[in-house]
Amino acid sequence: MTELVRIATTGSVDDGKSTLIGRLLFDSKQIFQDQLEAVEDASRKRGTDYIDLALLTDGLRAEREQGITIDVAYRYFATPKRKFVLADTPGHIQYTRNMVTGSSTANIALILVDARQGILEQTRRHSFLASLLGVPHLILCVNKMDLVDWSQERFDEVVEEFLQFARRLDISDLRFVPVSALEGDNVVQQSQNMPWYHGPTVLEMLEGIHIGSDQNLIDVRFPVQYVIRPQLRDYQDFRGYAGKVAGGLIKRGDEVMVLPSGFSTRVRSIETYEGQLEEAAPPMSIVITLEDDIDVSRGDMICRPNNQPHASQDIDSMLAWMSEGSSLEVGAKYAIKHTTRWGRAMVKDLQYRLDVNTLHRDESAHMLALNEIGRVRLRSTNPFFFDGYRRNRDSGSFILVDERTNVTVAAGMITGQS
């Protein structure tokens, strides 16, 4: 089965994120003729003297008129080695929440930097957020090298500037590549203008980075999404539990425990649309059947008896506030969704608000506004079954929802148990 890799492009405004994606798609022959003709026509109408490949991802009218990215644009493409989902995230500060959304499931973050400008405030912000969101692999693309005369000295200066900041972040895999997204240098094809660079192109990096060990294959976590009871003559006794494997390897015959009931049983079968499997791994969506008829409902967690997640009503987390119309305050109550389990939670304490530019902690803060991040203690009305976010991004994250408006107001990354 071809491996699926999720990528997020991040960086400051006008650093060339959309152009880089457009160049990737164009040079890897992923664009249909009618798409190319539409982009050529739109480029002429804008008065540009070149084909503006950024228009392949900037789909909103406001985006094309302003030449910026506002919403997260997803594009799909494949090479003989891998399949890719590309999330083009916006660079403006007011759309930071969109960047959080696009990067939350990414395996790789492409961080674009304008070689002329160097590391900007938004570059640092997005790099910190990628680190906070647990993106395992970061590639710093020093773009617009054609505008600095393909200078190796300038590339080295930008790399060193970024390394000074990155030493304060939790980044396990960091790589650098000089590119010109507009001209196509080092995007898919090796650049003839930078003979001093001997490393791989952006596409070669995307195809070669090993992501298999990024998933937690130790802790079995299977949140139940749906109970399947088909009302069909041939399947009258079938009872299956559908969901996405959030961690570990689930094998037929394994002993498992269901939380919160605590009952144990064994996996009778692992079902998929294509047929039965002997084992399943993240992030596969499957249906499992159990040998014993025990009560299992949506929101329950299936795990191993000797390897259970934390079970608690008190949760410590880093919280990214995403609501324009409200702010987080101590004592406020929200609906909380963790994996497939819903509940209600109250904000017990805001320990500090984090300045994502300086990484300074403001312990006197009493609220979080749009795009701000802080460490928060929550207490829920019912227990949740979770791991630390660094151990498992699925069972270590949650969202908060305003019950009056049904709007998602925050995304949380669990740091531990209060």
C-alpha positions as CSV (number, residue, x, y, z in Angstrom):
1,M,0.0,0.0,0.0
2,T,1.4,3.4,-1.0
3,E,2.3,5.5,2.0
4,L,0.3,8.7,2.7
5,V,2.2,11.8,3.9
6,R,0.5,14.9,5.2
7,I,2.4,18.2,4.6
8,A,1.7,21.8,5.8
9,T,3.3,24.9,4.3
10,T,3.9,27.6,6.8
11,G,5.7,30.9,7.0
12,S,5.2,34.7,6.8
13,V,3.1,36.6,4.2
14,D,4.5,36.6,0.7
15,D,7.3,34.1,1.4
16,G,6.0,32.0,-1.5
17,K,4.0,29.2,0.1
18,S,1.3,29.0,-2.6
19,T,3.9,29.4,-5.4
20,L,6.0,26.5,-4.0
21,I,3.0,24.2,-3.9
22,G,2.0,25.3,-7.4
23,R,5.6,24.6,-8.6
24,L,5.5,21.2,-7.0
25,L,2.3,20.3,-8.7
26,F,3.4,21.8,-12.1
27,D,6.9,20.3,-12.3
28,S,5.7,16.8,-11.0
29,K,3.1,16.8,-13.8
30,Q,0.1,16.8,-11.4
31,I,-1.9,19.6,-13.2
32,F,-4.6,18.9,-15.8
33,Q,-4.5,21.0,-19.0
34,D,-7.8,22.8,-18.2
35,Q,-6.4,23.8,-14.8
36,L,-3.2,25.2,-16.4
37,E,-5.3,27.1,-18.9
38,A,-7.4,28.6,-16.1
39,V,-4.3,29.7,-14.2
40,E,-2.8,31.2,-17.4
41,D,-6.0,33.1,-18.0
42,A,-6.2,34.4,-14.4
43,S,-2.5,35.4,-14.6
44,R,-3.1,37.5,-17.7
45,K,-6.1,39.2,-16.1
46,R,-4.0,40.1,-13.1
47,G,-1.4,41.6,-15.4
48,T,1.5,39.4,-14.5
49,D,4.1,38.6,-17.1
50,Y,4.5,35.0,-16.0
51,I,2.2,32.0,-15.1
52,D,1.3,32.6,-11.4
53,L,1.3,29.1,-10.0
54,A,0.1,30.4,-6.6
55,L,-3.4,30.6,-8.2
56,L,-3.6,26.8,-8.1
57,T,-4.2,26.9,-4.4
58,D,-5.6,30.4,-3.8
59,G,-9.1,29.5,-4.6
60,L,-11.1,32.2,-2.8
61,R,-12.0,35.3,-4.7
62,A,-10.6,37.5,-1.9
63,E,-7.3,35.5,-2.0
64,R,-6.9,36.0,-5.8
65,E,-7.7,39.7,-5.6
66,Q,-5.3,40.3,-2.7
67,G,-2.6,37.8,-3.7
68,I,-2.7,36.1,-0.2
69,T,-3.9,32.9,1.3
70,I,-6.8,33.2,3.8
71,D,-8.3,29.7,4.2
72,V,-6.5,26.4,4.4
73,A,-6.3,25.0,0.8
74,Y,-5.8,21.2,0.5
75,R,-4.3,19.7,-2.6
76,Y,-3.7,16.0,-3.3
77,F,-0.9,14.6,-5.5
78,A,1.0,11.4,-5.9
79,T,4.4,10.2,-7.1
80,P,5.5,6.6,-7.7
81,K,6.8,6.5,-4.1
82,R,4.1,8.2,-2.1
83,K,0.8,9.9,-1.9
84,F,0.6,13.4,-0.5
85,V,-2.0,15.7,1.1
86,L,-0.7,19.3,1.0
87,A,-2.2,22.0,3.3
88,D,-1.4,25.5,2.2
89,T,-1.9,27.6,5.4
90,P,-2.2,31.4,5.6
91,G,0.7,33.6,6.7
92,H,-1.2,36.5,8.2
93,I,-1.3,36.8,12.0
94,Q,-5.1,37.0,12.1
95,Y,-5.3,33.6,10.4
96,T,-3.0,31.8,12.8
97,R,-5.8,29.6,13.9
98,N,-6.1,28.3,10.2
99,M,-2.4,27.5,10.4
100,V,-3.0,25.5,13.6
101,T,-5.8,23.6,11.8
102,G,-3.7,22.8,8.7
103,S,-0.7,21.7,10.7
104,S,-2.4,19.6,13.4
105,T,-2.2,16.4,11.5
106,A,0.9,17.1,9.4
107,N,3.9,14.7,9.2
108,I,6.0,17.4,7.6
109,A,6.0,21.2,7.8
110,L,7.5,23.2,5.0
111,I,8.5,26.6,6.5
112,L,9.1,29.2,3.8
113,V,11.5,32.1,4.4
114,D,12.2,35.0,2.0
115,A,16.0,35.0,1.5
116,R,15.9,38.8,1.4
117,Q,13.9,39.2,4.6
118,G,15.3,36.4,6.7
119,I,13.6,35.1,9.8
120,L,10.5,37.3,10.6
121,E,8.1,37.3,13.5
122,Q,5.6,35.1,11.7
123,T,8.3,32.7,10.8
124,R,9.1,32.2,14.5
125,R,5.4,32.0,15.4
126,H,4.7,29.3,12.8
127,S,7.9,27.4,13.7
128,F,6.9,27.4,17.4
129,L,3.4,26.3,16.6
130,A,4.7,23.5,14.4
131,S,6.9,22.4,17.3
132,L,4.0,22.7,19.8
133,L,1.7,20.7,17.5
134,G,4.2,17.9,17.4
135,V,5.0,18.0,13.7
136,P,7.9,15.5,13.5
137,H,9.8,16.9,10.5
138,L,10.5,20.5,9.6
139,I,12.0,21.6,6.3
140,L,13.1,25.3,6.1
141,C,12.9,26.4,2.5
142,V,14.9,29.5,2.0
143,N,13.0,30.9,-1.0
144,K,13.5,33.6,-3.6
145,M,17.2,32.8,-4.0
146,D,17.0,34.2,-7.5
147,L,16.5,37.7,-5.8
148,V,19.8,37.4,-3.8
149,D,21.9,36.3,-6.8
150,W,21.8,32.6,-5.6
151,S,24.2,33.6,-2.8
152,Q,25.4,30.7,-0.6
153,E,26.6,33.2,2.0
154,R,23.0,34.6,2.3
155,F,21.6,31.1,2.6
156,D,24.1,30.2,5.4
157,E,23.2,33.4,7.2
158,V,19.4,32.6,7.2
159,V,20.1,29.0,8.3
160,E,22.2,30.2,11.2
161,E,19.6,32.8,12.2
162,F,16.9,30.1,12.3
163,L,19.1,27.7,14.2
164,Q,19.6,30.3,17.0
165,F,15.8,30.4,17.4
166,A,15.2,26.6,16.8
167,R,17.5,25.6,19.7
168,R,14.7,26.7,22.1
169,L,12.1,24.5,20.4
170,D,11.4,20.8,20.6
171,I,12.3,19.8,17.0
172,S,13.5,16.3,16.3
173,D,14.2,16.6,12.6
174,L,15.2,19.9,10.9
175,R,16.4,20.2,7.3
176,F,17.3,23.2,5.1
177,V,17.1,23.7,1.3
178,P,17.6,26.8,-0.9
179,V,14.9,27.2,-3.5
180,S,13.3,29.5,-6.0
181,A,9.7,28.6,-6.2
182,L,9.0,31.0,-9.0
183,E,11.8,29.6,-11.2
184,G,11.6,26.0,-10.0
185,D,15.1,25.7,-8.6
186,N,15.5,22.8,-6.1
187,V,11.8,22.2,-5.9
188,V,11.5,19.2,-8.2
189,Q,14.6,19.6,-10.3
190,Q,18.2,20.2,-9.1
191,S,19.2,23.9,-9.6
192,Q,21.9,24.8,-12.1
193,N,22.1,28.2,-10.5
194,M,23.3,26.9,-7.1
195,P,26.1,24.3,-7.8
196,W,27.3,24.8,-4.2
197,Y,24.2,23.0,-2.9
198,H,24.6,19.2,-3.0
199,G,21.6,18.2,-1.0
200,P,18.2,16.8,-2.2
201,T,15.4,18.9,-3.7
202,V,12.2,19.6,-1.8
203,L,10.4,16.7,-3.6
204,E,13.2,14.3,-2.9
205,M,13.1,15.2,0.8
206,L,9.3,14.7,0.9
207,E,9.7,11.3,-0.7
208,G,12.6,10.2,1.4
209,I,11.8,11.3,4.9
210,H,11.0,8.2,7.0
211,I,7.6,8.7,8.8
212,G,6.9,5.1,9.9
213,S,8.4,5.6,13.3
214,D,6.4,8.8,13.9
215,Q,3.3,6.8,14.8
216,N,2.9,5.3,18.3
217,L,2.9,1.6,17.7
218,I,3.3,0.6,21.3
219,D,0.1,1.9,23.1
220,V,-3.0,0.4,21.7
221,R,-5.7,3.1,21.5
222,F,-9.0,2.5,19.7
223,P,-11.7,5.1,20.4
224,V,-15.1,3.7,19.4
225,Q,-16.7,5.9,16.8
226,Y,-19.8,3.9,16.0
227,V,-21.5,0.6,17.0
228,I,-22.6,-1.4,13.9
229,R,-25.7,-3.6,14.2
230,P,-26.9,-4.3,10.7
231,Q,-30.6,-5.2,10.5
232,L,-30.0,-7.8,7.8
233,R,-31.1,-11.4,7.7
234,D,-27.5,-12.7,7.1
235,Y,-26.0,-10.6,9.8
236,Q,-28.5,-10.7,12.7
237,D,-25.9,-11.5,15.3
238,F,-23.2,-9.1,14.0
239,R,-22.0,-6.5,16.4
240,G,-19.0,-4.5,15.3
241,Y,-17.2,-1.4,16.7
242,A,-16.0,1.1,14.1
243,G,-13.3,3.7,14.5
244,K,-9.8,4.8,13.6
245,V,-6.8,3.2,15.2
246,A,-5.2,6.0,17.3
247,G,-2.2,4.0,18.5
248,G,-0.5,0.6,18.7
249,L,-1.0,-2.6,16.7
250,I,-4.3,-4.4,17.1
251,K,-4.1,-8.1,16.2
252,R,-6.8,-10.8,15.9
253,G,-6.8,-12.7,19.2
254,D,-5.3,-9.9,21.3
255,E,-6.7,-9.4,24.8
256,V,-8.2,-6.0,25.2
257,M,-9.9,-3.9,27.8
258,V,-12.9,-1.5,27.3
259,L,-12.9,1.7,29.2
260,P,-14.7,3.0,31.3
261,S,-16.3,-0.4,32.1
262,G,-13.0,-2.1,32.7
263,F,-14.2,-5.4,31.2
264,S,-11.7,-7.5,29.2
265,T,-12.2,-9.7,26.2
266,R,-10.4,-10.7,23.0
267,V,-10.5,-9.4,19.4
268,R,-12.4,-11.9,17.3
269,S,-11.9,-10.2,14.0
270,I,-10.7,-7.0,12.3
271,E,-13.0,-6.1,9.4
272,T,-12.5,-3.6,6.5
273,Y,-14.4,-2.9,3.3
274,E,-11.8,-5.0,1.4
275,G,-12.1,-8.0,3.9
276,Q,-10.7,-9.2,7.1
277,L,-7.2,-8.4,8.4
278,E,-4.9,-10.1,10.8
279,E,-3.7,-6.8,12.3
280,A,-4.3,-3.0,12.0
281,A,-2.1,0.0,12.7
282,P,-2.6,3.8,12.9
283,P,-4.2,5.6,11.1
284,M,-6.4,2.8,9.6
285,S,-10.2,2.9,9.9
286,I,-11.5,-0.5,10.8
287,V,-14.3,-2.4,12.5
288,I,-13.4,-4.9,15.2
289,T,-15.6,-7.6,16.7
290,L,-15.1,-9.0,20.2
291,E,-15.4,-12.6,21.5
292,D,-17.7,-11.6,24.4
293,D,-20.9,-9.6,24.4
294,I,-20.0,-6.7,26.7
295,D,-21.5,-3.3,26.7
296,V,-19.4,-1.0,24.4
297,S,-20.7,2.4,23.3
298,R,-19.5,5.4,21.2
299,G,-16.8,7.3,23.1
300,D,-15.5,4.2,24.9
301,M,-11.7,3.5,24.6
302,I,-10.4,0.0,23.7
303,C,-6.8,-0.6,24.9
304,R,-4.6,-3.3,26.4
305,P,-5.3,-4.4,30.0
306,N,-1.7,-3.8,31.0
307,N,-1.2,-0.6,29.0
308,Q,-4.0,1.8,29.8
309,P,-4.2,5.6,29.2
310,H,-4.6,8.1,32.0
311,A,-8.1,8.3,33.3
312,S,-9.0,11.6,35.0
313,Q,-11.4,14.5,35.1
314,D,-8.5,16.9,35.7
315,I,-6.4,17.8,32.6
316,D,-3.4,20.1,32.1
317,S,-3.0,21.3,28.5
318,M,-1.5,23.9,26.2
319,L,-4.5,25.7,24.7
320,A,-4.7,27.6,21.4
321,W,-7.6,30.1,21.5
322,M,-9.4,30.2,18.1
323,S,-12.5,32.3,18.7
324,E,-12.9,35.9,17.4
325,G,-16.1,36.6,19.3
326,S,-15.1,35.5,22.8
327,S,-12.0,35.0,25.1
328,L,-11.1,32.3,27.5
329,E,-11.6,33.2,31.1
330,V,-11.1,31.2,34.4
331,G,-14.4,29.7,35.5
332,A,-15.9,29.5,32.0
333,K,-17.6,26.3,31.0
334,Y,-17.4,24.6,27.5
335,A,-18.3,21.4,25.8
336,I,-15.2,19.3,25.3
337,K,-14.6,16.6,22.6
338,H,-11.7,14.2,23.1
339,T,-11.3,11.5,20.4
340,T,-14.9,10.3,20.1
341,R,-16.0,11.2,23.7
342,W,-18.0,14.3,24.6
343,G,-18.4,16.0,27.9
344,R,-18.4,19.4,29.7
345,A,-15.4,21.1,31.2
346,M,-14.7,24.1,33.3
347,V,-11.5,26.2,33.2
348,K,-10.0,25.9,36.7
349,D,-6.8,27.9,36.1
350,L,-4.8,29.8,33.5
351,Q,-1.3,29.2,34.6
352,Y,0.4,31.5,32.0
353,R,0.0,33.0,28.6
354,L,2.9,32.3,26.2
355,D,4.4,35.0,23.9
356,V,5.0,32.9,20.8
357,N,7.6,35.3,19.5
358,T,9.9,35.5,22.6
359,L,8.6,32.3,24.4
360,H,8.1,34.5,27.5
361,R,5.5,33.2,30.0
362,D,3.1,35.9,31.3
363,E,2.0,34.4,34.6
364,S,-0.2,37.4,35.4
365,A,-2.5,36.8,32.4
366,H,-6.2,36.2,33.3
367,M,-7.6,35.5,29.8
368,L,-6.7,34.3,26.3
369,A,-7.8,36.1,23.1
370,L,-7.8,35.1,19.5
371,N,-4.6,33.3,18.4
372,E,-3.2,33.4,21.9
373,I,-1.7,30.3,23.6
374,G,-1.6,29.4,27.3
375,R,-1.2,26.6,29.8
376,V,-4.6,25.8,31.2
377,R,-6.1,23.4,33.8
378,L,-9.5,21.9,33.1
379,R,-11.9,19.9,35.1
380,S,-14.5,17.8,33.2
381,T,-17.8,16.4,34.4
382,N,-16.8,12.8,33.4
383,P,-13.4,11.1,33.1
384,F,-11.4,11.1,29.9
385,F,-8.9,8.6,28.8
386,F,-5.8,10.3,27.4
387,D,-2.1,10.3,26.9
388,G,0.4,13.1,26.8
389,Y,0.3,14.9,23.4
390,R,4.0,14.2,22.8
391,R,3.3,10.4,23.2
392,N,0.1,10.3,21.1
393,R,-1.3,13.3,19.0
394,D,-4.7,11.6,18.7
395,S,-5.4,10.6,22.4
396,G,-3.5,13.7,23.6
397,S,-5.6,16.4,22.0
398,F,-9.1,17.8,22.3
399,I,-11.3,20.8,21.2
400,L,-13.5,23.1,23.2
401,V,-16.9,24.1,21.9
402,D,-19.1,27.0,22.9
403,E,-22.4,25.4,23.8
404,R,-24.4,28.5,22.9
405,T,-23.1,28.9,19.4
406,N,-21.7,25.4,18.7
407,V,-18.5,27.1,17.5
408,T,-15.1,25.5,18.1
409,V,-13.3,28.0,20.3
410,A,-10.0,26.3,21.2
411,A,-7.7,23.4,20.4
412,G,-5.8,21.7,23.3
413,M,-2.7,19.6,23.6
414,I,-2.6,17.6,26.8
415,T,0.6,18.0,28.8
416,G,-0.3,15.8,31.7
417,Q,-2.7,15.0,34.6
418,S,-3.4,17.7,37.2
